[in-house]
Amino acid sequence: MSTTTAPREIRDAATHVCVTVACGIVVLIAAMTTSGRTNEILVLAAPIVVILGTVAAMVRTYRNWKSGGRWQVWQGATWFLLALSLLWFTGALPSVIVD
């Protein structure tokens, strides 16, 4: 086990975070182009996409930890995505409840 984080792990974690956020934004843009019940479903689906990305980052963290690798990078990605998904839910939920 090396004492420095491999640049590949950092790149993989950053790519995972960017792709997860981009997928959530795509779902949110799709929600903005629809109306009615479909809009409400897609508004709630956007943070769910980010939560699924968070769970995937958690799994990657566990696998790296179990194999003795540098899991800290993936733990950072997990915490970032978790905070983002909670923030996104608190923003999306009132817009669905009010309507």
Stockholm file with secondary structure:
# STOCKHOLM 1.0

chainA/1-99         MSTTTAPREIRDAATHVCVTVACGIVVLIAAMTTSGRTNEILVLAAPIVVILGTVAAMVRTYRNWKSGGRWQVWQGATWFLLALSLLWFTGALPSVIVD
#=GR chainA/1-99 SS CCSSCCHHHHHHHHHHHHHHHHHHHHHHHHHHTCCTHHHHHHHHHHHHHHHHHHHHHHHHHHHHHHTTSCCHHHHHHHHHHHHHHHHHHHHHHHHHHHC
#=GC SS_cons        CCSSCCHHHHHHHHHHHHHHHHHHHHHHHHHHTCCTHHHHHHHHHHHHHHHHHHHHHHHHHHHHHHTTSCCHHHHHHHHHHHHHHHHHHHHHHHHHHHC
//
